């Protein structure tokens, strides 16, 4: 990361057409969105892996698109989103919220993650994307696929997984693997460091600098935190729920 390079800004969690249109009207560099996969193979923009149907949490992986439309009529299709972004000059941050069946990772080109990444590369170009996921195998699958086809694609392993409800031993294991992520990054072949802002402050930012990898920090919302992370060269990209505030803070920092 160049100390004099401005930090890029991403509008976080743009899940509806209105969200996307608001982001496109701003001077943000990236539009971030969560991608889920329905049981019929359709990719949609949705944060949670389940949807409430008559008081029961039903996995999206068990629903067809028509069944999802019946309870969430304004859900935005992934292909529609790519169409909205094409030609705008905005870059896309795909946060993949699903994984493939175990057997699919034996031939990475058959994974659901590669299918989603391939559509985005086709519509937007690999230079206009960053793909992130919490899953190590997903990162490796997309990286391996991109290398085979010669795509210069940024793929990041996200650090900062929610651990509520995990046994204590697993909470400790997860957090240790995030504070000291060396093995996970080597094995997954991630070429972007992606970290929740508090993990980035705990040493992950230093890890990224030492390995000369771009640092994506999420989700930075307060003015003080934005002032810290938008200092030129401190990160590559900051994701925020307050893009207008982030743009103002960045503009003030860049004034001579």
N, C-alpha and C positions, 0 to 999 in steps of 0.2 A: 504494500500500500504506500503510495506516494504521499509524503507529508503535506504537499501543497495541492493535492487533488481534492476537489469538492466531493463530499459524501452524497451518494444518490439517495433519493427518497422513494419509498414504495407505499402506496395506499393499501392498507391491510384489509383483508376479508371483504372483497367486493363479490358478493354472492348473487345479487339481483341486477336486472338491467338498469334500474335506477342507480344502484351503487356504482356500476361500471361507468355510466354516463357522467356521474358526478366526478369520478376520478379522471376521466378523459378531459373534462373541462379545466382541470388543474394542471400546473406545470410539474407534475410528478414524473419520475423517470420510469417507474414500474407500477403495474397493477397486480396486486396479489389476490389469489383466490384459491379456495379449497376444492379439490376434485374428489368426488366419490364415484363408485361404480355400482349401478343397479344389477340385479340378478340376471337381466336379459342382455347385459353387456353395455348398456348405455351409460356414458359418462355425464355426470351432472355436477353443478356447483352446489355443494352442501357441506356444512361443517361437521355435523354429527354423523356417526355411523348408524344411528337408529332414528326412527321417526315414531312419534306417538300416534297410535291408532286405537281409538276407543280405550285409552288408558293403559295400553300395552306398548312397550318399546319393541318395535319390529326392525330388524336389521335391513338396511337398504339392499344388502346383498340377497335378501329373500324377496324383493319386490321387483315387479316389472316397472317400466317407466309409466305406463298407464295407471298402475296402482299407486305410484308415488304422486302423480298428478292429481289423483282423486283426493289426496289429503294435503298436498302442497301445490296448489295450482299455478303459483308464480315461480316454481323452480326453473332455473335457467340451464339450458343444455350447454354442455362444454363446447360443442361445435358452434353454437350461437355466439358464445363468448369469444371464441377465436375469430369469428367473422367480425364482431364489433371492434376488435383490436387491430385487425389487419389494416395496414396502410395509415395508421394513426401516428406512428412514430413512438408510441409507448411500448415498453417492453413488458413481457409477461413473467410473473412469478407463479409457477404451478406448485402448489403444496399438495402432494398426493396423500390421500387419507385412507388408502386401501392397500392390500397386499394380494399376491397371487397364491394359488395352491402350491404347496411345497414342491411338487413334481415339476412345476413350470420353470423353476430356477435352474434345472439341469440344462435347459436350452433357453437362454435369456430372451431370445427374440420372441418367444411365445408368452412372455409375462404381460400382465395387464398394464404394468407401469410403462413398459416399452411401447405398448399400443397407444397410451395417452401421450407420451413424449413424442412419438413419431407424428401424430396428428399436428401437434403444435409446431414441430420443426417444418412440416410440410406447409403450413399456413403462414407462419411468421418468420421462419429461418432460425437456425440454431444460435446466431449471434444476438437474437432478440429475446432470449429465454434464460431463465434459471429454474431448475427443477429441484425441489426439496422434499424430503420425507424423513420420518422418524426411524424408518426401517433400514438396517444395514444392507440386507440382501437386495432391497429395492434399488438402493444407490448403486450397488455394484452391477446389477442387471442393466440399468440405464447407461452407466459408464461403459460397460463392455460393448453394448450395442452401438453406442455412439462412436467408439473407437473403430469398430469393424467397418462402419460406413463412412468414417472420416469426418464426423460432425464435431466441431469444436464447441462442445456443449458443457455448460456449467451445471454441476449436479452436487447438491449439498446434503450432508447428514445433519439433521436438526438435533440440537441438544437442549434439553429442558422439558422432557416428557413429564406429564402429570403422573404422580405416584400415589395419589389418594386411593386408599383401599388395598394397596399392596401390603404384603407382610413386611415387617420391619427389615428383615434380612434382604429382601428384594429392593426395598427403597434405598438401602445403603449401597447395594451393588449397582443400581442404576445411576445414582448420583456420583459414585466413584468413577464410573465409566464415562461420565460427562465432564467431570472436573479434570480427569486425566484421560483424554480421548485418543491417545496416540495409536493404540492397537486398533481401535474401531475405524479410525480414518485410514490407516494403512490397509486394512483388510477390505474395507468397502470401496476404496479408491476415490473417495469424495474429493473433489477439487475446489470446493467452497466450504468454509467453516461457517456453520449456522448455529447461533446460540441465543438463548433468552438473555436479555440485557444483564441480569444479575450474574449469570454464569460467565458472560463475557468479562465482567469486572473481576471475577474470581480467578482469572488466569487464562481463560480460553482465548481472549484477545491476544495475549502474549504468545500462546501456542500458534495462532494464525500468523502472527508476524514472523516468528522464528522459521516457519515453514513457507513463508512468502505466499500464503494462500489468501484470497479475498475473504473478508469477514462480513457476514450478513448478521445484523443484530435485530432481534425482535423482542417484544412489541414495545416500542419506546413511545410513551404518550405524554409524560409530564414535561413542562418547559425546561426544568433543570436537567433532566435526563437527556432531552433533545440537544440542549446546549453542549452537553458532554460528548455525545456520540456524533454530532454533526460538525465537530471540529475537523477541519480538513486533514485527511490522512488517517483519522482515528478508526474509521471503518470504511468498507466499500459501499455498503447499502444498509439503510435503516428502514425497517418496516414500522408503520405507525397507524393508529386509529385516528390520529389528529393531523392529517396531511397539510391542512392550511397552516396550522401552527408550525409544523416542521419546515414548511417552505419559507415562512417569515423568519424563523430562527436562522435558517441556512443563509437567507439573503443578508441578514444583519451580520453574520459571520464573514461574509465575502466582501462586505464594504471595506475599501481600503482605509 
